Amino acid sequence: MTEEMKDGDLGLHNGKLAPCPKTPNGVSTDHPDPNRRMLPLPYDGISIHTAIGLLTEAIHTITKSEVIETAEDYVHACCLSNTDFWSAA
């Protein structure tokens, strides 16, 4: 994972999601730009504890992915693509 992903700038801050990094593949459920916003994943019929367990298990199966933090109602994960879309400038 990149230093930006690990240095604490991402994730929850005072109960709100931090802004996405400026990389074009960053998405969030509350991003102000609709092109970078994703809908929350629905988990109808199961508890949030079970849903978080299923989600983190699924993330661990994805190459170049890492669960950074979990809480009772939150998962912070980073998934790297196989292609660099930006340059470190």
C-alpha positions as CSV (number, residue, x, y, z in Angstrom):
1,M,0.0,0.0,0.0
2,T,1.1,3.5,-0.6
3,E,2.2,5.8,2.3
4,E,-0.8,7.9,1.8
5,M,-3.0,4.9,2.4
6,K,-1.2,4.0,5.6
7,D,-0.3,7.3,7.1
8,G,-3.7,7.9,8.7
9,D,-5.0,10.5,6.2
10,L,-7.7,8.1,5.0
11,G,-10.4,6.5,7.0
12,L,-12.7,7.9,9.7
13,H,-12.0,11.2,11.3
14,N,-14.5,12.4,13.9
15,G,-17.1,10.0,12.5
16,K,-16.8,11.1,8.9
17,L,-14.9,9.7,6.0
18,A,-11.7,11.5,5.0
19,P,-11.5,12.8,1.5
20,C,-10.4,10.3,-1.2
21,P,-6.8,10.6,-2.5
22,K,-6.5,12.5,-5.7
23,T,-5.8,9.3,-7.7
24,P,-8.5,8.7,-10.3
25,N,-9.5,5.3,-9.0
26,G,-10.4,6.4,-5.4
27,V,-14.0,6.1,-4.5
28,S,-16.2,6.7,-1.5
29,T,-19.8,6.3,-0.4
30,D,-20.0,10.0,0.4
31,H,-17.7,11.6,-2.3
32,P,-19.1,14.9,-3.5
33,D,-18.2,14.1,-7.1
34,P,-20.9,11.6,-8.5
35,N,-18.2,10.1,-10.7
36,R,-16.2,9.0,-7.7
37,R,-19.1,8.1,-5.4
38,M,-20.3,4.5,-4.9
39,L,-23.4,3.2,-3.3
40,P,-23.0,1.5,0.1
41,L,-23.0,-2.3,-0.3
42,P,-26.4,-3.7,0.9
43,Y,-26.4,-6.6,3.3
44,D,-30.1,-7.3,3.7
45,G,-31.1,-10.0,6.1
46,I,-27.8,-10.4,8.0
47,S,-26.3,-8.6,11.0
48,I,-23.7,-5.9,10.4
49,H,-21.1,-8.1,12.3
50,T,-21.7,-10.9,9.8
51,A,-21.6,-8.4,6.9
52,I,-18.3,-7.0,7.9
53,G,-16.9,-10.5,8.3
54,L,-18.0,-11.5,4.8
55,L,-16.7,-8.2,3.3
56,T,-13.3,-8.6,4.9
57,E,-13.0,-12.2,3.9
58,A,-13.8,-11.2,0.3
59,I,-11.2,-8.4,0.4
60,H,-8.5,-10.8,1.5
61,T,-9.1,-12.9,-1.7
62,I,-8.3,-9.9,-4.0
63,T,-4.7,-9.6,-5.1
64,K,-3.0,-6.3,-3.9
65,S,-5.7,-5.7,-1.4
66,E,-5.5,-5.0,2.3
67,V,-8.0,-4.4,5.1
68,I,-6.5,-1.3,6.9
69,E,-9.1,-0.9,9.7
70,T,-12.5,-2.3,10.8
71,A,-14.9,-1.0,13.4
72,E,-18.4,-2.0,14.3
73,D,-19.9,-0.2,11.3
74,Y,-17.0,0.6,9.1
75,V,-14.3,-1.1,6.9
76,H,-11.3,0.8,5.4
77,A,-9.7,-1.3,2.7
78,C,-7.2,-0.4,-0.1
79,C,-7.1,-2.2,-3.4
80,L,-4.3,-1.5,-5.8
81,S,-4.7,-1.9,-9.5
82,N,-2.2,-3.7,-11.7
83,T,-1.7,-0.5,-13.8
84,D,-0.5,2.8,-12.6
85,F,-2.9,5.5,-13.7
86,W,-0.9,8.4,-12.3
87,S,2.7,9.3,-11.7
88,A,4.3,10.3,-8.5
89,A,4.9,14.0,-9.0
